[in-house]
Amino acid sequence: MTELVSRAQGVRFDELALATRNHGMQLEGMRYDITPIGMHYLLIHFDIPEIDASSWRLRVTGYVERELELSLDDIRSRPAATLPVTLECAGNGRTRMDPRNVSQPWGLEAIGTAAWTGTALGGILDDCGIRDEAVEVVFTGADRGFQDNVEHNYQRSLSIDECRRPEILLAYEMNGAPLPPQHGFPLRLLVPGWYGMTSVKWLRNIEVVDRPFTGLQQASAYRYQRDADDPGVPVSRIKVRALMIPPGIPDYPSRRRTVDAGAVRLRGRAWCGTSPVVRVEVGVDGVWQDAHLERSVAEFAWCSWSYTWQARPGEYLLGCRATDAEGNVQPAEQFWNRLGMGNNLIQEVPVTVR
């Protein structure tokens, strides 16, 4: 069952243990258009499975006219595409909720943008011939463990229509190299625009089913819930967000920033999984001004923004907020949910100007 703790109780040992297994992207890593593999955020629910690529097979089963069994070479021989895609963990920002769910204790660093290479999922489904009764497609990874006292392989599902999106890939390369073990070798699902929980790693089976999938990771683990009795709303697309590369130099260990007086160039990235980012603003002690926003290099990759701040000596609180094409703006007060999902609260960066 979900456990909640308050900030006053501090970080628990099991949360620290999770933090040592998983890692976020250092926010200064936003200076790279494509995040180096070692900096890209990483969340592993169970263990990294041991997989021999030579004997590994992807099986496509269920409500199809023709079942398939594909080797890695079979998949690599299919038409390929490379897409820059920004991924974000659904729990990013969880530690800013109070009380918070005992889980991976993310700050704001659970992000990354990689160039993913793979073949379109829709092409493989076309080759199988989806039957009329089909409703969803279930994706099963090779990683297995317990959560909420339920033993299971990590599994997620998507609707048939969602699977038809041409940008959904079965990815076997990351930044031009084979997937590393921690990122899903030899094959993972990549679902641009959705939070990262949907992009199942270590993919081993695709099953077309005739009813909605009710596995734990689909039905209860990723929901916006007010309390334990609330069935909640499924977590899906990434909410609009902007983040700032912390300016100047940091204090250790507090990370508080210090900059010199004068013209300070602030910069960062913004992204959204539902519609394009159309505006980024920078706040200095609550006074907001428009930043310069550049176009994204790809539909589902982050875009750059910049702003020149004329900084005078003193203490300041900087922030940034993004707006998408549908008019959604990052909130100044975050809605609370018991699993700590979808936190896109405005970033705050305390700065000393000397």
C-alpha positions in Angstrom: 0.0 0.0 0.0 1.1 3.6 -0.6 2.8 5.2 2.4 2.8 8.9 3.0 5.4 10.9 4.9 5.7 14.6 5.7 8.8 16.8 5.1 9.2 17.0 8.8 9.9 13.3 8.9 12.8 13.6 6.5 13.9 11.2 3.8 13.6 7.5 4.7 16.4 5.0 4.2 14.4 3.1 1.6 14.0 6.3 -0.4 17.8 6.9 -0.2 18.3 3.3 -1.4 16.1 4.0 -4.4 18.0 7.3 -5.0 21.3 5.4 -5.2 19.9 3.0 -7.8 18.3 5.6 -10.0 19.6 9.0 -11.0 18.4 12.3 -12.5 20.0 14.6 -15.0 22.1 17.4 -13.5 20.2 20.5 -14.5 23.4 22.0 -16.1 23.0 19.1 -18.5 20.2 21.1 -20.2 23.0 23.0 -22.1 23.2 20.0 -24.4 20.5 19.6 -27.2 20.9 15.9 -26.8 21.6 14.6 -23.3 24.7 12.4 -23.0 23.6 8.9 -22.1 25.3 8.9 -18.7 23.4 12.1 -17.7 19.9 11.1 -19.0 17.5 10.3 -16.1 17.0 6.7 -15.1 14.3 4.9 -13.2 14.5 1.1 -12.7 11.5 -0.4 -10.8 13.0 -3.9 -10.2 16.4 -5.3 -11.4 18.1 -4.8 -14.7 17.4 -8.2 -16.3 20.3 -10.3 -17.8 19.5 -10.8 -21.5 21.5 -12.6 -24.2 20.8 -10.7 -27.4 21.6 -13.7 -29.6 18.8 -15.8 -28.1 16.4 -12.9 -27.2 13.1 -12.8 -29.2 10.2 -10.4 -29.3 6.9 -12.2 -29.5 3.7 -10.6 -30.8 0.6 -12.5 -29.8 -3.1 -12.2 -29.0 -5.9 -10.9 -31.2 -3.9 -10.9 -34.4 -4.2 -12.8 -37.7 -0.5 -13.9 -37.6 1.6 -14.2 -34.5 5.3 -13.1 -34.9 8.6 -14.0 -33.2 11.3 -11.6 -34.1 15.0 -11.6 -33.4 17.0 -8.3 -32.8 18.4 -8.7 -36.3 14.8 -9.0 -37.7 13.8 -5.8 -36.0 17.0 -3.9 -37.0 16.4 -4.9 -40.7 13.0 -3.1 -40.7 12.5 0.5 -41.8 14.2 2.7 -39.2 13.7 6.2 -37.9 15.7 8.4 -35.4 13.7 10.9 -33.3 14.9 13.4 -30.6 12.5 12.9 -27.8 12.3 14.4 -24.3 11.3 12.0 -21.6 10.3 12.9 -18.1 9.4 10.7 -15.1 5.8 11.0 -14.0 7.1 11.4 -10.4 9.4 14.3 -11.2 9.1 16.9 -8.5 7.6 14.4 -6.0 9.7 15.7 -3.1 8.0 19.1 -3.3 4.6 17.6 -2.3 3.8 17.4 1.4 3.0 14.8 2.5 4.7 12.7 -0.2 4.5 9.2 -1.4 7.4 7.0 -0.3 9.0 6.3 -3.7 11.8 7.5 -5.8 12.6 10.9 -4.2 12.8 13.1 -7.3 13.6 16.8 -7.2 13.4 18.4 -10.6 16.0 16.3 -12.4 14.1 13.3 -13.8 14.4 14.4 -17.5 16.5 13.9 -20.5 16.4 14.2 -24.3 18.0 11.5 -26.4 18.1 10.6 -30.1 16.2 7.3 -30.2 16.5 4.9 -33.2 14.1 2.1 -33.9 11.3 0.9 -36.1 7.7 2.0 -36.0 5.4 -0.1 -33.8 2.5 0.4 -36.2 4.4 -1.4 -39.0 4.8 -4.5 -36.9 1.1 -4.5 -35.9 0.2 -4.1 -39.6 2.2 -7.2 -40.4 0.3 -9.1 -37.7 -3.1 -8.0 -38.8 -5.0 -6.7 -35.8 -8.4 -8.4 -35.4 -11.6 -6.4 -35.1 -12.2 -7.4 -31.5 -8.9 -5.8 -30.4 -9.0 -2.9 -27.9 -5.5 -2.4 -26.5 -1.9 -3.6 -26.8 -0.1 -4.8 -23.7 3.7 -4.4 -23.5 5.7 -6.7 -21.2 9.2 -6.1 -20.0 11.6 -8.8 -18.7 12.0 -7.0 -15.4 10.1 -8.7 -12.5 9.5 -8.0 -8.9 7.0 -7.1 -6.1 5.0 -3.9 -5.7 2.1 -3.5 -3.3 2.6 -7.2 -2.5 1.9 -8.2 -6.1 4.5 -10.2 -8.0 4.6 -9.2 -11.7 6.6 -8.3 -14.8 6.5 -4.6 -15.6 3.6 -4.1 -18.0 1.8 -1.2 -19.6 -0.9 -0.9 -22.3 -1.9 1.6 -25.0 -5.1 1.8 -27.1 -5.0 0.6 -30.6 -5.3 4.2 -31.9 -2.4 5.4 -29.8 -0.2 2.5 -31.1 -0.9 3.7 -34.7 0.9 7.0 -34.1 3.9 6.9 -36.5 6.3 8.3 -33.9 5.9 5.4 -31.5 9.0 3.3 -31.9 10.5 0.0 -30.8 13.9 1.5 -30.1 17.2 -0.4 -30.1 19.6 2.6 -30.2 20.1 5.6 -27.9 22.3 8.5 -29.2 23.6 6.3 -32.0 24.7 3.4 -29.8 23.0 0.2 -28.8 20.7 0.6 -25.8 22.8 0.3 -22.6 21.5 -2.3 -20.2 20.0 0.3 -17.8 18.0 1.9 -20.6 16.3 -1.3 -21.8 18.7 -3.4 -23.9 18.1 -4.9 -26.3 14.7 -3.3 -27.1 12.3 -0.8 -25.5 9.1 0.9 -26.3 9.3 4.6 -26.9 6.1 6.7 -26.6 6.8 10.4 -27.3 4.7 12.8 -25.4 3.8 10.5 -22.6 5.5 10.3 -19.2 8.3 7.8 -19.1 6.4 5.0 -17.3 4.8 4.2 -20.7 8.0 3.5 -22.5 8.5 -0.1 -21.3 12.1 -1.3 -21.2 13.6 -4.7 -21.8 10.6 -5.5 -24.1 9.9 -9.2 -24.6 6.2 -9.5 -25.5 3.5 -7.5 -27.2 0.0 -8.8 -26.8 -3.1 -7.5 -28.5 -6.1 -7.9 -26.2 -9.8 -7.5 -26.4 -10.4 -5.7 -23.2 -8.7 -2.9 -21.1 -5.6 -4.1 -19.3 -5.8 -4.1 -15.5 -2.3 -4.8 -14.4 -0.9 -3.0 -11.4 1.3 -0.6 -13.3 -1.7 0.4 -15.4 -4.6 0.3 -13.0 -3.2 1.6 -9.8 0.5 2.6 -9.8 0.2 5.7 -12.1 -3.0 7.5 -11.2 -3.9 11.0 -10.0 -5.7 10.2 -6.7 -6.8 12.3 -3.8 -7.0 9.4 -1.4 -6.9 5.6 -1.2 -10.6 5.3 -2.1 -10.4 7.5 -5.2 -10.1 5.5 -8.4 -8.3 8.4 -9.9 -7.5 9.5 -13.4 -4.7 7.8 -15.4 -1.4 9.5 -15.8 -0.7 10.0 -19.5 0.8 13.0 -21.3 3.6 15.2 -20.0 2.4 18.5 -18.6 3.9 21.8 -19.8 7.1 22.7 -18.0 10.1 25.0 -18.1 13.3 24.6 -16.2 16.3 26.9 -15.7 20.0 26.0 -15.8 21.0 27.2 -12.4 23.1 30.4 -13.0 26.5 31.3 -11.6 28.3 28.9 -9.2 26.9 26.7 -6.4 27.4 26.3 -2.7 28.2 22.8 -1.5 26.0 21.1 -0.4 23.0 23.5 -0.5 23.4 24.3 -4.2 22.4 27.9 -3.6 23.7 30.1 -6.5 26.0 33.1 -6.5 26.4 35.4 -9.6 28.2 38.7 -10.2 26.3 41.9 -10.7 25.6 43.0 -14.2 24.1 41.3 -17.2 23.4 37.7 -16.4 22.2 35.4 -19.2 19.6 33.0 -17.9 18.7 30.0 -20.0 17.0 26.7 -19.9 14.6 24.3 -21.7 10.8 23.9 -22.0 8.6 21.0 -23.2 5.1 19.7 -23.3 3.6 16.4 -24.3 0.2 17.7 -25.5 0.9 20.8 -27.6 3.8 23.1 -28.4 5.3 25.5 -25.9 4.4 29.0 -27.1 5.7 31.1 -24.2 8.3 31.1 -21.4 8.5 33.8 -18.7 11.3 34.5 -16.2 10.3 35.8 -12.8 12.6 37.9 -10.5 11.0 38.1 -7.1 7.6 37.6 -8.6 7.9 40.1 -11.5 7.5 38.2 -14.7 9.0 39.1 -18.2 9.0 37.2 -21.4 12.0 35.2 -22.4 13.3 34.6 -25.9 11.9 31.2 -27.0 13.5 29.1 -29.8 11.7 26.5 -31.9 12.1 22.9 -31.0 14.3 20.7 -33.3 11.5 18.1 -33.2 7.9 17.8 -32.2 8.5 15.9 -29.0 11.9 17.4 -28.0 12.5 20.3 -25.7 13.1 23.9 -26.9 15.6 26.4 -25.7 14.8 29.7 -24.0 17.0 32.6 -22.8 16.7 35.9 -20.9 19.2 38.6 -19.9 18.8 39.7 -16.3 20.3 43.0 -15.2 21.4 41.9 -11.7 22.1 44.2 -8.9 23.7 43.1 -5.5 21.2 41.5 -3.2 19.2 38.3 -2.6 16.7 37.2 -5.2 14.3 34.4 -6.0 14.3 33.5 -9.7 11.7 31.4 -11.5 10.5 30.3 -14.9 7.2 29.2 -16.3 6.0 27.9 -19.6 2.7 28.1 -21.5 1.5 25.7 -24.1 -0.6 26.3 -27.3 -3.8 25.3 -25.4 -3.3 28.0 -22.8 -2.0 25.7 -20.0 0.4 27.5 -17.7 2.6 26.1 -15.0 1.0 26.5 -11.6 2.3 28.7 -8.7 0.5 26.2 -6.3 0.7 22.5 -7.1 -2.4 20.3 -6.9 -1.7 17.5 -4.4 -2.1 13.8 -5.3 -1.2 10.9 -3.1 1.2 9.2 -5.5 3.1 12.5 -6.3 2.5 12.5 -10.0 2.5 15.2 -12.6 4.2 17.9 -10.5 4.9 20.8 -12.8 5.1 23.5 -10.2 7.1 26.6 -11.1 10.8 26.1 -10.4 12.4 28.5 -7.8 16.1 29.3 -7.7 17.5 31.4 -4.8 20.4 33.5 -6.0 22.9 35.9 -4.3 24.2 38.7 -6.5 27.6 40.0 -5.4 
